[in-house]
Amino acid sequence: MDFINGLFYGYLDLLWSKLLIYLLVGLGIFFTIRTKFVQFRHFGEMIRLLGDKNMVQGEGGKGVSSLQAFFISAASRVGTGNIAGVAIAIALGGPGAVFWMWLIALIGMATAFVESTLAQVYKVKDGDQYRGGPAYYMERALGQRWMGILFAILITLCFGLIFNAVQANTIALAFESAFDVNKNIIAAILVIITAFIIFGGLKRIVAATQLIVPVMAGLYILVALFVVIVNINQVPAVIGEIFASAFGLQSAAGGAVGAALLNGVKRGLFSNEAGMGSAPNAAATAHVSHPAKQGFIQSLGVFFDTIMVCSATAFMILLYDLTPNAELKGIQLTQAALSHHIGGWAQIFIAVSIFLFAYSSIIGNYYYGETNIEFMNKSKNLLLVYRIAVLGMVIFGSVSGFQLVWDLADVFMGTMAIVNLIAITLLAGIAVKVLNHYMKQRREGIDPVFTEKSVPGLKNIEAWNENRLKEK
């Protein structure tokens, strides 16, 4: 057992300390330069698209709209990483971890644009809906089905099973702390309401996330904004401590530069998922006239997740304690911080918030696994086995140890990200050409439209032939 533990934690250390940090930051900069700083130059276009009628209703008025696809990905992104993950990062890495979370998000916006645009280009028809994601562009663009299957297995295990155990674990801890509720009861409730949604198909998933995500994120940000305003005189000191700790300009408990960098990047990726290959599975479902539209929307999703929601948690914690330690477990630190700011009812508010955040993530995570199960094998029996396994992991996460589920999540998340990063690095040129095609039409005053002939040399394109456009 010690040998297995040694191998597991040795790989975990190698993955994050010596590999992924450099890949995420380096490739994020690479994609930023290749796209000519798409996340900054076209931020206004991202905002504009959110209010576009076709983006809200869906091109042709059927299937999943761009905004609905955004909510599916936001449901997965906005979860325990924003509340518990940020607390863990600050406790282990000091205030400087927040700076590295911001940085990985800002450069990760370009990575998110590339992977989600590729997912749109290589999506496939599934009745009136679409499916797609990294497994699909690995097979269709790179011609490497084995690589697609490897990714599909990793994301199914990572999101559908391991991450859902993390979400359930955080819900259980929050409710145990706030209401002294037995974990077995929480597990039973979670299984029942999760089964209701996942056995209802994509439409029920869309309906649930479209209802939960705006409400939960809006309320949470408003409470955080209230805390910041009440403590506005302390905000400059907090911002100063974040930067000082990030670069080692002064000592802080747990705030060495290495610890801040490692925990900021690790928890930042867990939260915003840029480059991990998860959000493209949701991006591919959208009915849009041009792949770049959903690339822009998913890029904005990274900004929303980390710069807004994660920052909300970070400021609430740091306005409570500039040098928190790891004695309080993740979510409990956030509960303690908010209780300090707004009173005893904060524990209840956080418990309810984390339930909505984490439950919507369970739904979004489940869908990522489902679409990759479909890629590997369309057997209904296999899908049934997967659904039962998801419910089993919800039970496991609710009653299991805190550290174990997070360590498993880090291993699968990191491995999955490496496979996807290799693929999108090889295919980045296609995303850049699609972006250039989009901007050319925008400069001409046209609502951009894409076909398989828009970018010369594209192959294995199913969803963008001219007949599809005529049918609309």
Buried (B, 14 or more C-beta within 10 A) or exposed (E): EEEEEEEEEEEBEEBBBEBBBEBBBEBBEBBBEBBBBBBEEBBEBBEEBBEBEBBEBBBBEEBBBBBBBBBBBBBBBBBBBBBBBBBBBBBBBBBBBBBBBBBBBBBBBBBBBBBBBBBBBBBBEBEEBBBBBBBBBBBBBBEBBEBBBBBBBBBBBBBBBBBBBBBBBBBBBBBBBBEEBEBEEBBEBBBEBBBEBBEEEBEBBBBBBBEBBEEBBEBBBEBBEEBBEEBEEBBEEBBBBBEBBBEBEEEBBBBBBEBBBBBBBBBBBBBBBBBBBBBBBBBBBBBBBBBBBBBBBBBBBBBBBBBBBBBBBBBBBBBBBBBBEBEBBBBBBBBBBBBBBBEEEBBBBBBBBBBBBBBBBBBBBBBBBBBBBBBBEEEEEEBEEBBEBBBBBBBBBBBBEBEEBBBBBBBBBBBBBBBBBBBBBBBBEBBBBBBEBBBEBBEEEEEBBBBBEBBEEBEBBBBBEEEBBEEE
